[in-house]
Amino acid sequence: MGISCDNVPTNIAFAKQIRVSGYPLLSDFYPHGKVAEAYGILRTGDPLPGISERAIFVVDKSGKIAWKKVNELGKQPDNAEILEVLRKL
């Protein structure tokens, strides 16, 4: 699933723009950024306070974080790296 600090209408528009279906996008809009804050990825200072870092968390079957990676905002995550982590689980 994807989680962003954007509101629900923005997530819906984003999903339509990139033609994503079957991939849940959740809103961390209210109370603003509480999920991002709990995971330690909410930006509180410049630049761009109030948004989350671009981060990926892989959660195992027991609910524990098995892997995480924080990327620069403009950098796309390495899908091959993520798939390798998932294969190892």
Phi and psi restraints in degrees (range 20) as a CNS / XPLOR table:
assign (resid 1 and name C) (resid 2 and name N)
       (resid 2 and name CA) (resid 2 and name C) 1.0 -111.5 20.0 2
assign (resid 2 and name N) (resid 2 and name CA)
       (resid 2 and name C) (resid 3 and name N) 1.0 143.2 20.0 2
assign (resid 2 and name C) (resid 3 and name N)
       (resid 3 and name CA) (resid 3 and name C) 1.0 -130.6 20.0 2
assign (resid 3 and name N) (resid 3 and name CA)
       (resid 3 and name C) (resid 4 and name N) 1.0 131.7 20.0 2
assign (resid 3 and name C) (resid 4 and name N)
       (resid 4 and name CA) (resid 4 and name C) 1.0 -135.2 20.0 2
assign (resid 4 and name N) (resid 4 and name CA)
       (resid 4 and name C) (resid 5 and name N) 1.0 163.5 20.0 2
assign (resid 4 and name C) (resid 5 and name N)
       (resid 5 and name CA) (resid 5 and name C) 1.0 -81.9 20.0 2
assign (resid 5 and name N) (resid 5 and name CA)
       (resid 5 and name C) (resid 6 and name N) 1.0 2.9 20.0 2
assign (resid 5 and name C) (resid 6 and name N)
       (resid 6 and name CA) (resid 6 and name C) 1.0 -76.5 20.0 2
assign (resid 6 and name N) (resid 6 and name CA)
       (resid 6 and name C) (resid 7 and name N) 1.0 159.9 20.0 2
assign (resid 6 and name C) (resid 7 and name N)
       (resid 7 and name CA) (resid 7 and name C) 1.0 -78.3 20.0 2
assign (resid 7 and name N) (resid 7 and name CA)
       (resid 7 and name C) (resid 8 and name N) 1.0 170.4 20.0 2
assign (resid 7 and name C) (resid 8 and name N)
       (resid 8 and name CA) (resid 8 and name C) 1.0 -60.0 20.0 2
assign (resid 8 and name N) (resid 8 and name CA)
       (resid 8 and name C) (resid 9 and name N) 1.0 -47.4 20.0 2
assign (resid 8 and name C) (resid 9 and name N)
       (resid 9 and name CA) (resid 9 and name C) 1.0 -59.1 20.0 2
assign (resid 9 and name N) (resid 9 and name CA)
       (resid 9 and name C) (resid 10 and name N) 1.0 -35.7 20.0 2
assign (resid 9 and name C) (resid 10 and name N)
       (resid 10 and name CA) (resid 10 and name C) 1.0 -67.3 20.0 2
assign (resid 10 and name N) (resid 10 and name CA)
       (resid 10 and name C) (resid 11 and name N) 1.0 -40.7 20.0 2
assign (resid 10 and name C) (resid 11 and name N)
       (resid 11 and name CA) (resid 11 and name C) 1.0 -63.0 20.0 2
assign (resid 11 and name N) (resid 11 and name CA)
       (resid 11 and name C) (resid 12 and name N) 1.0 -40.3 20.0 2
assign (resid 11 and name C) (resid 12 and name N)
       (resid 12 and name CA) (resid 12 and name C) 1.0 -63.1 20.0 2
assign (resid 12 and name N) (resid 12 and name CA)
       (resid 12 and name C) (resid 13 and name N) 1.0 -45.4 20.0 2
assign (resid 12 and name C) (resid 13 and name N)
       (resid 13 and name CA) (resid 13 and name C) 1.0 -63.3 20.0 2
assign (resid 13 and name N) (resid 13 and name CA)
       (resid 13 and name C) (resid 14 and name N) 1.0 -40.2 20.0 2
assign (resid 13 and name C) (resid 14 and name N)
       (resid 14 and name CA) (resid 14 and name C) 1.0 -62.0 20.0 2
assign (resid 14 and name N) (resid 14 and name CA)
       (resid 14 and name C) (resid 15 and name N) 1.0 -46.0 20.0 2
assign (resid 14 and name C) (resid 15 and name N)
       (resid 15 and name CA) (resid 15 and name C) 1.0 -61.4 20.0 2
assign (resid 15 and name N) (resid 15 and name CA)
       (resid 15 and name C) (resid 16 and name N) 1.0 -40.0 20.0 2
assign (resid 15 and name C) (resid 16 and name N)
       (resid 16 and name CA) (resid 16 and name C) 1.0 -67.9 20.0 2
assign (resid 16 and name N) (resid 16 and name CA)
       (resid 16 and name C) (resid 17 and name N) 1.0 -39.5 20.0 2
assign (resid 16 and name C) (resid 17 and name N)
       (resid 17 and name CA) (resid 17 and name C) 1.0 -63.9 20.0 2
assign (resid 17 and name N) (resid 17 and name CA)
       (resid 17 and name C) (resid 18 and name N) 1.0 -41.3 20.0 2
assign (resid 17 and name C) (resid 18 and name N)
       (resid 18 and name CA) (resid 18 and name C) 1.0 -97.4 20.0 2
assign (resid 18 and name N) (resid 18 and name CA)
       (resid 18 and name C) (resid 19 and name N) 1.0 4.8 20.0 2
assign (resid 18 and name C) (resid 19 and name N)
       (resid 19 and name CA) (resid 19 and name C) 1.0 56.8 20.0 2
assign (resid 19 and name N) (resid 19 and name CA)
       (resid 19 and name C) (resid 20 and name N) 1.0 53.7 20.0 2
assign (resid 19 and name C) (resid 20 and name N)
       (resid 20 and name CA) (resid 20 and name C) 1.0 -100.3 20.0 2
assign (resid 20 and name N) (resid 20 and name CA)
       (resid 20 and name C) (resid 21 and name N) 1.0 131.0 20.0 2
assign (resid 20 and name C) (resid 21 and name N)
       (resid 21 and name CA) (resid 21 and name C) 1.0 -138.2 20.0 2
assign (resid 21 and name N) (resid 21 and name CA)
       (resid 21 and name C) (resid 22 and name N) 1.0 150.4 20.0 2
assign (resid 21 and name C) (resid 22 and name N)
       (resid 22 and name CA) (resid 22 and name C) 1.0 76.3 20.0 2
assign (resid 22 and name N) (resid 22 and name CA)
       (resid 22 and name C) (resid 23 and name N) 1.0 9.2 20.0 2
assign (resid 22 and name C) (resid 23 and name N)
       (resid 23 and name CA) (resid 23 and name C) 1.0 -123.2 20.0 2
assign (resid 23 and name N) (resid 23 and name CA)
       (resid 23 and name C) (resid 24 and name N) 1.0 105.7 20.0 2
assign (resid 23 and name C) (resid 24 and name N)
       (resid 24 and name CA) (resid 24 and name C) 1.0 -67.4 20.0 2
assign (resid 24 and name N) (resid 24 and name CA)
       (resid 24 and name C) (resid 25 and name N) 1.0 131.6 20.0 2
assign (resid 24 and name C) (resid 25 and name N)
       (resid 25 and name CA) (resid 25 and name C) 1.0 -112.1 20.0 2
assign (resid 25 and name N) (resid 25 and name CA)
       (resid 25 and name C) (resid 26 and name N) 1.0 120.7 20.0 2
assign (resid 25 and name C) (resid 26 and name N)
       (resid 26 and name CA) (resid 26 and name C) 1.0 -106.2 20.0 2
assign (resid 26 and name N) (resid 26 and name CA)
       (resid 26 and name C) (resid 27 and name N) 1.0 149.2 20.0 2
assign (resid 26 and name C) (resid 27 and name N)
       (resid 27 and name CA) (resid 27 and name C) 1.0 -102.5 20.0 2
assign (resid 27 and name N) (resid 27 and name CA)
       (resid 27 and name C) (resid 28 and name N) 1.0 128.1 20.0 2
assign (resid 27 and name C) (resid 28 and name N)
       (resid 28 and name CA) (resid 28 and name C) 1.0 -105.5 20.0 2
assign (resid 28 and name N) (resid 28 and name CA)
       (resid 28 and name C) (resid 29 and name N) 1.0 38.5 20.0 2
assign (resid 28 and name C) (resid 29 and name N)
       (resid 29 and name CA) (resid 29 and name C) 1.0 -81.5 20.0 2
assign (resid 29 and name N) (resid 29 and name CA)
       (resid 29 and name C) (resid 30 and name N) 1.0 -38.9 20.0 2
assign (resid 29 and name C) (resid 30 and name N)
       (resid 30 and name CA) (resid 30 and name C) 1.0 -140.5 20.0 2
assign (resid 30 and name N) (resid 30 and name CA)
       (resid 30 and name C) (resid 31 and name N) 1.0 127.1 20.0 2
assign (resid 30 and name C) (resid 31 and name N)
       (resid 31 and name CA) (resid 31 and name C) 1.0 -66.4 20.0 2
assign (resid 31 and name N) (resid 31 and name CA)
       (resid 31 and name C) (resid 32 and name N) 1.0 133.7 20.0 2
assign (resid 31 and name C) (resid 32 and name N)
       (resid 32 and name CA) (resid 32 and name C) 1.0 -52.0 20.0 2
assign (resid 32 and name N) (resid 32 and name CA)
       (resid 32 and name C) (resid 33 and name N) 1.0 118.8 20.0 2
assign (resid 32 and name C) (resid 33 and name N)
       (resid 33 and name CA) (resid 33 and name C) 1.0 71.2 20.0 2
assign (resid 33 and name N) (resid 33 and name CA)
       (resid 33 and name C) (resid 34 and name N) 1.0 18.6 20.0 2
assign (resid 33 and name C) (resid 34 and name N)
       (resid 34 and name CA) (resid 34 and name C) 1.0 -64.9 20.0 2
assign (resid 34 and name N) (resid 34 and name CA)
       (resid 34 and name C) (resid 35 and name N) 1.0 -37.2 20.0 2
assign (resid 34 and name C) (resid 35 and name N)
       (resid 35 and name CA) (resid 35 and name C) 1.0 -69.7 20.0 2
assign (resid 35 and name N) (resid 35 and name CA)
       (resid 35 and name C) (resid 36 and name N) 1.0 -47.5 20.0 2
assign (resid 35 and name C) (resid 36 and name N)
       (resid 36 and name CA) (resid 36 and name C) 1.0 -59.3 20.0 2
assign (resid 36 and name N) (resid 36 and name CA)
       (resid 36 and name C) (resid 37 and name N) 1.0 -40.5 20.0 2
assign (resid 36 and name C) (resid 37 and name N)
       (resid 37 and name CA) (resid 37 and name C) 1.0 -63.7 20.0 2
assign (resid 37 and name N) (resid 37 and name CA)
       (resid 37 and name C) (resid 38 and name N) 1.0 -42.8 20.0 2
assign (resid 37 and name C) (resid 38 and name N)
       (resid 38 and name CA) (resid 38 and name C) 1.0 -63.4 20.0 2
assign (resid 38 and name N) (resid 38 and name CA)
       (resid 38 and name C) (resid 39 and name N) 1.0 -31.2 20.0 2
assign (resid 38 and name C) (resid 39 and name N)
       (resid 39 and name CA) (resid 39 and name C) 1.0 -91.6 20.0 2
assign (resid 39 and name N) (resid 39 and name CA)
       (resid 39 and name C) (resid 40 and name N) 1.0 1.4 20.0 2
assign (resid 39 and name C) (resid 40 and name N)
       (resid 40 and name CA) (resid 40 and name C) 1.0 75.0 20.0 2
assign (resid 40 and name N) (resid 40 and name CA)
       (resid 40 and name C) (resid 41 and name N) 1.0 27.1 20.0 2
assign (resid 40 and name C) (resid 41 and name N)
       (resid 41 and name CA) (resid 41 and name C) 1.0 -124.7 20.0 2
assign (resid 41 and name N) (resid 41 and name CA)
       (resid 41 and name C) (resid 42 and name N) 1.0 12.7 20.0 2
assign (resid 41 and name C) (resid 42 and name N)
       (resid 42 and name CA) (resid 42 and name C) 1.0 -82.2 20.0 2
assign (resid 42 and name N) (resid 42 and name CA)
       (resid 42 and name C) (resid 43 and name N) 1.0 126.9 20.0 2
assign (resid 42 and name C) (resid 43 and name N)
       (resid 43 and name CA) (resid 43 and name C) 1.0 -78.7 20.0 2
assign (resid 43 and name N) (resid 43 and name CA)
       (resid 43 and name C) (resid 44 and name N) 1.0 127.5 20.0 2
assign (resid 43 and name C) (resid 44 and name N)
       (resid 44 and name CA) (resid 44 and name C) 1.0 -111.5 20.0 2
assign (resid 44 and name N) (resid 44 and name CA)
       (resid 44 and name C) (resid 45 and name N) 1.0 -14.6 20.0 2
assign (resid 44 and name C) (resid 45 and name N)
       (resid 45 and name CA) (resid 45 and name C) 1.0 -123.8 20.0 2
assign (resid 45 and name N) (resid 45 and name CA)
       (resid 45 and name C) (resid 46 and name N) 1.0 -176.8 20.0 2
assign (resid 45 and name C) (resid 46 and name N)
       (resid 46 and name CA) (resid 46 and name C) 1.0 -69.0 20.0 2
assign (resid 46 and name N) (resid 46 and name CA)
       (resid 46 and name C) (resid 47 and name N) 1.0 150.2 20.0 2
assign (resid 46 and name C) (resid 47 and name N)
       (resid 47 and name CA) (resid 47 and name C) 1.0 -85.2 20.0 2
assign (resid 47 and name N) (resid 47 and name CA)
       (resid 47 and name C) (resid 48 and name N) 1.0 155.1 20.0 2
assign (resid 47 and name C) (resid 48 and name N)
       (resid 48 and name CA) (resid 48 and name C) 1.0 60.0 20.0 2
assign (resid 48 and name N) (resid 48 and name CA)
       (resid 48 and name C) (resid 49 and name N) 1.0 58.1 20.0 2
assign (resid 48 and name C) (resid 49 and name N)
       (resid 49 and name CA) (resid 49 and name C) 1.0 -65.5 20.0 2
assign (resid 49 and name N) (resid 49 and name CA)
       (resid 49 and name C) (resid 50 and name N) 1.0 148.7 20.0 2
assign (resid 49 and name C) (resid 50 and name N)
       (resid 50 and name CA) (resid 50 and name C) 1.0 94.7 20.0 2
assign (resid 50 and name N) (resid 50 and name CA)
       (resid 50 and name C) (resid 51 and name N) 1.0 -2.9 20.0 2
assign (resid 50 and name C) (resid 51 and name N)
       (resid 51 and name CA) (resid 51 and name C) 1.0 -111.7 20.0 2
assign (resid 51 and name N) (resid 51 and name CA)
       (resid 51 and name C) (resid 52 and name N) 1.0 167.9 20.0 2
assign (resid 51 and name C) (resid 52 and name N)
       (resid 52 and name CA) (resid 52 and name C) 1.0 -96.5 20.0 2
assign (resid 52 and name N) (resid 52 and name CA)
       (resid 52 and name C) (resid 53 and name N) 1.0 157.3 20.0 2
assign (resid 52 and name C) (resid 53 and name N)
       (resid 53 and name CA) (resid 53 and name C) 1.0 -65.2 20.0 2
assign (resid 53 and name N) (resid 53 and name CA)
       (resid 53 and name C) (resid 54 and name N) 1.0 160.4 20.0 2
assign (resid 53 and name C) (resid 54 and name N)
       (resid 54 and name CA) (resid 54 and name C) 1.0 -82.9 20.0 2
assign (resid 54 and name N) (resid 54 and name CA)
       (resid 54 and name C) (resid 55 and name N) 1.0 103.8 20.0 2
assign (resid 54 and name C) (resid 55 and name N)
       (resid 55 and name CA) (resid 55 and name C) 1.0 -132.1 20.0 2
assign (resid 55 and name N) (resid 55 and name CA)
       (resid 55 and name C) (resid 56 and name N) 1.0 151.2 20.0 2
assign (resid 55 and name C) (resid 56 and name N)
       (resid 56 and name CA) (resid 56 and name C) 1.0 -126.0 20.0 2
assign (resid 56 and name N) (resid 56 and name CA)
       (resid 56 and name C) (resid 57 and name N) 1.0 130.8 20.0 2
assign (resid 56 and name C) (resid 57 and name N)
       (resid 57 and name CA) (resid 57 and name C) 1.0 -120.6 20.0 2
assign (resid 57 and name N) (resid 57 and name CA)
       (resid 57 and name C) (resid 58 and name N) 1.0 131.3 20.0 2
assign (resid 57 and name C) (resid 58 and name N)
       (resid 58 and name CA) (resid 58 and name C) 1.0 -106.3 20.0 2
assign (resid 58 and name N) (resid 58 and name CA)
       (resid 58 and name C) (resid 59 and name N) 1.0 121.9 20.0 2
assign (resid 58 and name C) (resid 59 and name N)
       (resid 59 and name CA) (resid 59 and name C) 1.0 -107.5 20.0 2
assign (resid 59 and name N) (resid 59 and name CA)
       (resid 59 and name C) (resid 60 and name N) 1.0 129.6 20.0 2
assign (resid 59 and name C) (resid 60 and name N)
       (resid 60 and name CA) (resid 60 and name C) 1.0 -79.8 20.0 2
assign (resid 60 and name N) (resid 60 and name CA)
       (resid 60 and name C) (resid 61 and name N) 1.0 178.3 20.0 2
assign (resid 60 and name C) (resid 61 and name N)
       (resid 61 and name CA) (resid 61 and name C) 1.0 -63.0 20.0 2
assign (resid 61 and name N) (resid 61 and name CA)
       (resid 61 and name C) (resid 62 and name N) 1.0 -23.7 20.0 2
assign (resid 61 and name C) (resid 62 and name N)
       (resid 62 and name CA) (resid 62 and name C) 1.0 -86.8 20.0 2
assign (resid 62 and name N) (resid 62 and name CA)
       (resid 62 and name C) (resid 63 and name N) 1.0 -1.0 20.0 2
assign (resid 62 and name C) (resid 63 and name N)
       (resid 63 and name CA) (resid 63 and name C) 1.0 89.9 20.0 2
assign (resid 63 and name N) (resid 63 and name CA)
       (resid 63 and name C) (resid 64 and name N) 1.0 9.5 20.0 2
assign (resid 63 and name C) (resid 64 and name N)
       (resid 64 and name CA) (resid 64 and name C) 1.0 -95.9 20.0 2
assign (resid 64 and name N) (resid 64 and name CA)
       (resid 64 and name C) (resid 65 and name N) 1.0 146.4 20.0 2
assign (resid 64 and name C) (resid 65 and name N)
       (resid 65 and name CA) (resid 65 and name C) 1.0 -70.8 20.0 2
assign (resid 65 and name N) (resid 65 and name CA)
       (resid 65 and name C) (resid 66 and name N) 1.0 116.2 20.0 2
assign (resid 65 and name C) (resid 66 and name N)
       (resid 66 and name CA) (resid 66 and name C) 1.0 -92.1 20.0 2
assign (resid 66 and name N) (resid 66 and name CA)
       (resid 66 and name C) (resid 67 and name N) 1.0 -22.9 20.0 2
assign (resid 66 and name C) (resid 67 and name N)
       (resid 67 and name CA) (resid 67 and name C) 1.0 -164.3 20.0 2
assign (resid 67 and name N) (resid 67 and name CA)
       (resid 67 and name C) (resid 68 and name N) 1.0 146.3 20.0 2
assign (resid 67 and name C) (resid 68 and name N)
       (resid 68 and name CA) (resid 68 and name C) 1.0 -147.7 20.0 2
assign (resid 68 and name N) (resid 68 and name CA)
       (resid 68 and name C) (resid 69 and name N) 1.0 152.6 20.0 2
assign (resid 68 and name C) (resid 69 and name N)
       (resid 69 and name CA) (resid 69 and name C) 1.0 -148.6 20.0 2
assign (resid 69 and name N) (resid 69 and name CA)
       (resid 69 and name C) (resid 70 and name N) 1.0 132.8 20.0 2
assign (resid 69 and name C) (resid 70 and name N)
       (resid 70 and name CA) (resid 70 and name C) 1.0 -110.9 20.0 2
assign (resid 70 and name N) (resid 70 and name CA)
       (resid 70 and name C) (resid 71 and name N) 1.0 124.1 20.0 2
assign (resid 70 and name C) (resid 71 and name N)
       (resid 71 and name CA) (resid 71 and name C) 1.0 -108.3 20.0 2
assign (resid 71 and name N) (resid 71 and name CA)
       (resid 71 and name C) (resid 72 and name N) 1.0 159.8 20.0 2
assign (resid 71 and name C) (resid 72 and name N)
       (resid 72 and name CA) (resid 72 and name C) 1.0 -61.6 20.0 2
assign (resid 72 and name N) (resid 72 and name CA)
       (resid 72 and name C) (resid 73 and name N) 1.0 151.2 20.0 2
assign (resid 72 and name C) (resid 73 and name N)
       (resid 73 and name CA) (resid 73 and name C) 1.0 -57.0 20.0 2
assign (resid 73 and name N) (resid 73 and name CA)
       (resid 73 and name C) (resid 74 and name N) 1.0 -38.7 20.0 2
assign (resid 73 and name C) (resid 74 and name N)
       (resid 74 and name CA) (resid 74 and name C) 1.0 -85.7 20.0 2
assign (resid 74 and name N) (resid 74 and name CA)
       (resid 74 and name C) (resid 75 and name N) 1.0 -2.8 20.0 2
assign (resid 74 and name C) (resid 75 and name N)
       (resid 75 and name CA) (resid 75 and name C) 1.0 -99.2 20.0 2
assign (resid 75 and name N) (resid 75 and name CA)
       (resid 75 and name C) (resid 76 and name N) 1.0 132.2 20.0 2
assign (resid 75 and name C) (resid 76 and name N)
       (resid 76 and name CA) (resid 76 and name C) 1.0 -76.4 20.0 2
assign (resid 76 and name N) (resid 76 and name CA)
       (resid 76 and name C) (resid 77 and name N) 1.0 140.9 20.0 2
assign (resid 76 and name C) (resid 77 and name N)
       (resid 77 and name CA) (resid 77 and name C) 1.0 -64.1 20.0 2
assign (resid 77 and name N) (resid 77 and name CA)
       (resid 77 and name C) (resid 78 and name N) 1.0 153.4 20.0 2
assign (resid 77 and name C) (resid 78 and name N)
       (resid 78 and name CA) (resid 78 and name C) 1.0 -84.4 20.0 2
assign (resid 78 and name N) (resid 78 and name CA)
       (resid 78 and name C) (resid 79 and name N) 1.0 102.5 20.0 2
assign (resid 78 and name C) (resid 79 and name N)
       (resid 79 and name CA) (resid 79 and name C) 1.0 -60.4 20.0 2
assign (resid 79 and name N) (resid 79 and name CA)
       (resid 79 and name C) (resid 80 and name N) 1.0 -37.5 20.0 2
assign (resid 79 and name C) (resid 80 and name N)
       (resid 80 and name CA) (resid 80 and name C) 1.0 -61.7 20.0 2
assign (resid 80 and name N) (resid 80 and name CA)
       (resid 80 and name C) (resid 81 and name N) 1.0 -39.6 20.0 2
assign (resid 80 and name C) (resid 81 and name N)
       (resid 81 and name CA) (resid 81 and name C) 1.0 -63.9 20.0 2
assign (resid 81 and name N) (resid 81 and name CA)
       (resid 81 and name C) (resid 82 and name N) 1.0 -42.9 20.0 2
assign (resid 81 and name C) (resid 82 and name N)
       (resid 82 and name CA) (resid 82 and name C) 1.0 -66.1 20.0 2
assign (resid 82 and name N) (resid 82 and name CA)
       (resid 82 and name C) (resid 83 and name N) 1.0 -44.2 20.0 2
assign (resid 82 and name C) (resid 83 and name N)
       (resid 83 and name CA) (resid 83 and name C) 1.0 -62.8 20.0 2
assign (resid 83 and name N) (resid 83 and name CA)
       (resid 83 and name C) (resid 84 and name N) 1.0 -35.8 20.0 2
assign (resid 83 and name C) (resid 84 and name N)
       (resid 84 and name CA) (resid 84 and name C) 1.0 -65.0 20.0 2
assign (resid 84 and name N) (resid 84 and name CA)
       (resid 84 and name C) (resid 85 and name N) 1.0 -41.5 20.0 2
assign (resid 84 and name C) (resid 85 and name N)
       (resid 85 and name CA) (resid 85 and name C) 1.0 -60.8 20.0 2
assign (resid 85 and name N) (resid 85 and name CA)
       (resid 85 and name C) (resid 86 and name N) 1.0 -45.0 20.0 2
assign (resid 85 and name C) (resid 86 and name N)
       (resid 86 and name CA) (resid 86 and name C) 1.0 -64.7 20.0 2
assign (resid 86 and name N) (resid 86 and name CA)
       (resid 86 and name C) (resid 87 and name N) 1.0 -38.1 20.0 2
assign (resid 86 and name C) (resid 87 and name N)
       (resid 87 and name CA) (resid 87 and name C) 1.0 -61.9 20.0 2
assign (resid 87 and name N) (resid 87 and name CA)
       (resid 87 and name C) (resid 88 and name N) 1.0 -37.4 20.0 2
assign (resid 87 and name C) (resid 88 and name N)
       (resid 88 and name CA) (resid 88 and name C) 1.0 -70.4 20.0 2
assign (resid 88 and name N) (resid 88 and name CA)
       (resid 88 and name C) (resid 89 and name N) 1.0 -23.0 20.0 2
